[in-house]
Amino acid sequence: MSARFTRRFEAKPEHIDELGHVNNIVWLGWAQDIATSHWKARADPAHVEAYFWVVTRHEVDYRGNIGAGEAVTAETWIPDAPRGARFDRCVSFSDDAGKVLVSVRSTWAMLDKASGRLVRIRPDVAAAFFAEE
């Protein structure tokens, strides 16, 4: 089972679009921020130094939204074992009542910092994300 990681995000005035709620690109930025925080919190520091991640695909489902001053709790997890250099990551953003407002499923690929090339995700790199705290 994948270890889950949570973080709070608050909508600032600059996050709000002409419709009066959080802009779509902000949700994706928050999805990237929680993914990066999860990586830095759980990964071996040597792995953080050796690798970085790039997104190859995002799927986003919008079921609600928030306005300036409101907050959401983001939760992220990796639902399945890696496939080669890639794995999928899920993020759900819920309001204080627990309703999921936005869900994101992204495919990430791991690159070697020294060469800039895709590298297979080794079991020891993936293990940190499948161990419960």
C-alpha positions in Angstrom: 0.0 0.0 0.0 1.2 3.5 -0.9 2.2 5.9 1.9 0.0 9.0 1.7 1.2 12.5 2.2 -0.9 15.6 3.0 -0.5 19.3 2.8 -2.8 22.4 3.1 -3.2 25.0 0.4 -4.9 28.4 0.8 -6.3 30.3 -2.1 -4.7 33.8 -2.3 -6.2 36.7 -4.3 -3.6 36.1 -7.1 -4.9 32.5 -7.5 -8.4 33.7 -8.4 -9.5 33.9 -12.0 -12.2 36.0 -13.7 -14.8 33.4 -12.6 -14.1 34.1 -9.0 -12.4 30.9 -8.0 -9.0 29.1 -8.1 -7.6 29.0 -11.7 -7.0 25.6 -13.3 -3.3 26.2 -13.6 -3.1 26.9 -9.9 -4.5 23.5 -9.1 -1.8 21.9 -11.3 0.8 24.0 -9.6 -0.4 22.8 -6.2 -0.4 19.2 -7.5 3.3 19.7 -8.5 4.1 21.3 -5.1 2.7 18.4 -3.1 4.4 15.9 -5.3 7.7 17.7 -4.8 7.2 18.0 -1.0 6.3 14.2 -0.9 9.5 13.4 -2.8 11.7 15.5 -0.5 10.0 14.3 2.7 10.1 10.6 1.9 13.1 9.9 -0.4 16.6 9.1 0.6 18.6 12.3 0.4 21.0 10.6 -2.0 18.2 9.9 -4.4 17.0 13.5 -4.2 20.5 14.6 -5.1 20.8 12.1 -8.0 17.3 12.3 -9.7 14.6 14.7 -10.6 11.1 14.3 -12.0 9.2 15.5 -15.0 5.5 15.2 -15.8 4.5 13.5 -19.0 0.7 13.6 -18.5 -2.0 15.2 -16.3 -5.6 14.2 -16.0 -7.8 16.5 -14.0 -11.3 16.2 -12.8 -13.0 19.3 -11.4 -16.0 18.8 -9.1 -15.9 22.0 -7.2 -13.8 25.0 -6.4 -12.8 27.5 -3.7 -12.5 31.3 -3.5 -9.9 33.6 -2.0 -9.2 32.9 1.7 -10.6 29.4 1.5 -8.3 26.3 1.9 -8.1 22.7 0.8 -6.3 19.7 2.1 -4.3 17.9 -0.6 -3.5 14.2 -0.3 -1.1 12.4 -2.6 -0.2 8.8 -3.2 1.3 6.5 -5.7 -1.3 3.9 -6.6 0.8 1.3 -8.4 4.4 0.1 -8.7 6.6 2.0 -11.2 6.8 1.0 -14.8 10.3 1.5 -16.1 11.1 5.2 -15.6 7.5 6.1 -14.9 4.8 6.0 -12.3 1.4 7.5 -11.8 0.7 9.8 -8.8 -2.8 10.7 -7.6 -3.7 13.9 -5.8 -7.0 14.8 -4.3 -8.0 18.2 -3.0 -10.8 18.2 -0.4 -12.6 21.0 1.4 -13.0 21.1 5.1 -16.2 19.0 4.9 -14.2 16.2 3.2 -15.7 16.7 -0.3 -13.2 16.1 -3.1 -13.2 19.2 -5.2 -10.4 18.4 -7.6 -8.6 15.1 -8.4 -5.4 14.8 -10.4 -3.7 11.7 -11.9 -0.3 12.5 -13.3 2.4 10.4 -14.9 5.9 11.3 -13.8 9.2 10.2 -15.3 12.5 10.0 -13.4 15.6 11.5 -14.9 19.2 11.2 -13.9 20.5 14.7 -12.9 24.0 14.0 -14.2 23.0 12.8 -17.7 19.5 14.3 -18.1 18.3 10.9 -19.3 15.4 8.7 -18.2 16.3 6.0 -15.8 14.4 3.0 -14.5 13.0 3.5 -11.1 14.8 1.0 -8.9 13.0 -0.8 -6.1 15.0 1.1 -3.4 13.9 4.4 -4.8 10.2 3.4 -5.0 10.3 1.7 -1.5 10.0 5.0 0.4 6.6 5.6 -1.2 5.1 2.3 -0.4 6.1 2.0 3.3 3.6 3.4 5.8 4.9 5.8 8.3 
